[in-house]
Amino acid sequence: MRADGRPRSDGSVLNPTTERLRRPSPRLARIGRRVLLAVVAVAVLVVGTTWALTPGVDDARARVDARLSAFGGAALSGDVPPRIAAALLATEDSHFADHIGVDWRGALRAPLGLVTGDDLGGSTLHQQLARVLYEDGATDPLAKARAVVLAVKLDRGWTDEQILRMYLDAAYFGHGFYGIEAAAEGYFGLAPAELDWAQASVLVGLVQAPSAYDPLVHPELAAARQAHVLDRLVDVGELDRDTADEIATEPWGLVG
């Protein structure tokens, strides 16, 4: 029976009270809209306040150069090597060219990571660079929040190529090697542009944990991390599976 008491077309009978309960409550809908508007308003206020309290990023390149000078590194000469760029972006930020400094996919995973205590990834190259240059590497919640705003500022103020170059220059690769130039020379005795896929994938694997994946001290862990980098290169279509598997068997040519 329908709400008006007449039978439904299929012959079944529906309790009018049940029909009313299934309808969304206008009061609950209004409360939901108000809560949503309040959350959006708070988010806008927080972002606006953080934007005002974080510094500008016009000095980002100067900060990178000061970091290199302090630790005896050298800026990358020439173009960013394609193999290094491809391996880094596939592993650390596969949506690098498409976001505004913050990737919404990672942003959605971040709250779960705070609850579980696990690092679920999602930090873009922009965010990682912001933490190194402006937060002294801090990873506490407030530093991460500031890094989000700074990442957007970096995206607005610098080109993708400039951000990628600054990241590679600012990164620490272990054994006192700051910047890709020093790391390529220190581990392999080569310029970054001369690295083959095996060497590039090992080197890129170091940026997240240079001590843990140290190829000189922990070659097994370095190989496992290299395998992850190669898997990501396959996932994004940069390498096919057979080529990646072949690269994984090639010697690294370490000189350290």
C-alpha positions in Angstrom: 0.0 0.0 0.0 1.3 3.5 -0.8 1.6 6.4 1.6 -2.0 7.4 0.7 -3.3 3.9 1.7 -3.7 2.5 -1.8 -1.9 -0.8 -2.8 1.4 -0.4 -4.7 1.7 -1.7 -8.3 3.6 -4.8 -7.1 0.8 -5.6 -4.6 2.9 -5.1 -1.5 1.9 -3.0 1.4 4.0 -0.2 2.8 3.5 1.2 6.3 2.9 5.0 6.0 5.0 5.5 9.1 8.0 3.7 7.5 7.6 5.8 4.4 7.9 9.0 6.4 11.0 7.7 8.3 12.8 7.0 5.0 12.4 10.6 3.9 15.4 12.8 4.9 14.6 15.1 7.7 14.6 18.8 6.6 16.0 19.7 10.0 18.8 17.2 9.7 19.6 18.5 6.2 19.8 22.0 7.5 22.1 21.0 10.3 24.3 19.1 7.8 24.6 22.1 5.6 25.5 24.4 8.5 28.2 22.0 9.7 29.6 21.8 6.2 29.7 25.6 5.9 31.3 25.9 9.3 34.0 23.4 8.4 34.7 25.3 5.1 34.8 28.6 6.9 37.3 27.3 9.5 39.4 25.8 6.8 39.5 29.1 4.9 40.4 31.0 8.1 43.2 28.6 9.0 44.6 28.7 5.5 44.4 32.4 5.3 46.0 32.9 8.7 48.8 30.4 7.9 49.3 32.2 4.5 49.8 35.5 6.3 52.1 34.0 9.0 54.4 32.0 6.6 57.2 33.8 4.8 57.4 34.5 1.1 59.5 32.1 -1.0 61.3 34.5 -3.3 64.5 33.6 -1.5 64.1 29.8 -2.1 67.0 29.5 -4.5 69.2 31.6 -2.3 68.4 29.3 0.6 69.3 26.2 -1.5 72.6 27.8 -2.5 73.4 28.7 1.2 72.7 25.1 2.2 75.0 23.8 -0.5 77.7 26.3 0.6 77.4 25.3 4.2 77.8 21.6 3.5 80.3 21.7 0.7 77.9 20.8 -2.1 77.6 22.2 -5.6 74.6 23.2 -7.7 73.6 20.9 -10.5 75.3 22.0 -13.7 73.5 21.6 -17.0 70.0 20.3 -17.5 68.2 18.1 -15.1 69.1 14.6 -16.2 66.0 12.8 -17.7 66.6 9.5 -15.9 67.0 11.3 -12.5 63.9 13.4 -13.1 61.8 10.4 -14.3 62.9 8.2 -11.3 62.3 11.0 -8.8 58.9 12.0 -10.0 57.7 8.5 -10.4 58.7 7.7 -6.8 58.1 10.9 -4.9 55.5 12.9 -6.8 53.9 11.3 -9.9 51.4 14.2 -10.2 54.1 16.8 -10.1 53.0 18.6 -13.3 49.3 18.6 -12.5 48.9 19.9 -8.9 49.3 23.3 -7.3 52.0 22.3 -4.8 49.7 20.0 -2.9 48.2 16.8 -4.2 44.6 16.3 -3.0 45.1 12.5 -3.1 47.9 12.7 -0.5 45.9 15.3 1.5 43.1 12.8 1.8 45.5 10.1 3.1 47.3 12.4 5.6 44.7 12.4 8.4 44.7 8.6 8.4 48.5 8.6 8.7 48.2 10.9 11.8 45.8 8.4 13.4 47.8 5.2 12.6 51.2 6.8 13.1 52.2 5.5 9.6 53.7 7.6 6.8 51.2 7.1 4.0 53.0 9.4 1.6 51.4 12.2 -0.2 53.9 14.9 0.4 54.7 16.6 -2.9 58.2 17.7 -3.9 57.0 21.2 -3.1 56.1 20.2 0.4 59.3 18.3 1.0 61.3 21.2 -0.3 59.4 23.7 1.9 60.2 21.6 5.0 63.9 21.5 4.2 64.2 25.2 3.3 61.8 26.8 5.8 61.1 24.3 8.5 64.5 22.9 9.1 63.3 19.4 8.2 60.6 19.4 11.0 57.7 16.9 10.5 55.4 17.8 13.4 51.8 18.6 12.5 52.3 22.4 12.6 55.4 22.2 10.4 53.5 20.0 8.0 50.6 22.5 7.9 53.0 25.4 7.2 54.7 23.3 4.5 51.4 22.9 2.7 51.0 26.7 2.4 54.6 27.2 1.5 54.3 24.5 -1.1 51.5 26.5 -2.8 53.6 29.6 -2.6 56.5 27.7 -4.2 54.2 26.6 -7.0 53.0 30.1 -7.7 56.5 31.7 -7.5 58.7 29.2 -9.3 58.5 27.0 -12.5 58.4 23.2 -12.3 61.9 23.0 -13.7 63.2 25.4 -11.0 61.5 23.5 -8.2 62.8 20.2 -9.5 66.3 21.6 -9.7 66.1 23.1 -6.2 64.9 19.8 -4.8 67.8 17.9 -6.3 70.3 20.5 -5.0 68.8 20.6 -1.5 68.4 16.9 -1.0 70.7 14.9 1.3 71.9 11.6 -0.1 74.0 10.3 2.8 77.7 10.2 3.5 77.9 14.0 3.6 76.7 14.3 0.0 74.4 17.3 -0.3 72.9 17.7 -3.7 72.7 15.4 -6.7 76.0 16.6 -8.1 78.0 15.6 -5.0 76.0 12.4 -4.6 76.6 11.2 -8.2 80.3 11.9 -8.0 80.6 10.5 -4.4 78.9 7.2 -5.0 79.7 6.5 -8.7 82.5 8.9 -9.7 80.2 10.3 -12.5 78.3 13.4 -13.3 74.5 13.1 -12.8 73.9 13.1 -16.6 76.2 10.1 -16.9 74.3 7.8 -14.6 72.6 4.8 -16.1 69.2 3.6 -15.0 70.6 1.3 -12.3 72.6 4.1 -10.7 69.8 6.7 -11.1 67.3 4.4 -9.4 69.6 3.6 -6.5 70.4 7.3 -6.0 66.8 8.5 -6.1 65.9 5.7 -3.6 68.1 7.5 -1.0 66.2 10.7 -0.6 63.6 9.3 1.8 66.1 7.6 4.1 69.7 7.9 3.1 71.1 6.0 6.1 68.6 3.1 5.9 69.1 2.6 2.2 72.9 3.3 2.1 74.2 1.2 -0.8 77.6 1.0 0.8 76.5 -0.1 4.2 73.1 -1.8 3.5 73.2 -3.1 -0.1 70.3 -5.5 0.5 68.0 -2.7 1.7 69.3 -0.4 -1.1 68.4 -3.1 -3.7 64.9 -3.4 -2.2 64.4 0.3 -2.4 65.8 0.4 -5.9 63.2 -2.3 -6.8 60.5 0.0 -5.5 61.7 2.9 -7.6 61.8 0.6 -10.7 58.3 -0.6 -9.9 57.1 3.0 -9.9 58.8 3.7 -13.2 56.9 0.7 -14.6 53.6 1.9 -13.0 53.8 5.4 -14.7 54.8 3.9 -18.0 58.4 5.1 -18.1 59.8 1.6 -18.3 58.3 -1.8 -19.3 58.5 -4.7 -16.9 61.2 -6.6 -18.7 63.5 -3.6 -18.9 63.0 -2.8 -15.3 63.8 -6.4 -14.3 67.0 -6.3 -16.4 68.1 -3.0 -14.8 67.6 -4.5 -11.4 70.4 -7.1 -12.2 72.9 -4.6 -13.4 76.0 -3.6 -11.2 76.0 -0.2 -9.6 79.6 0.6 -10.1 80.0 2.1 -6.6 83.4 3.8 -6.0 83.0 4.5 -2.2 
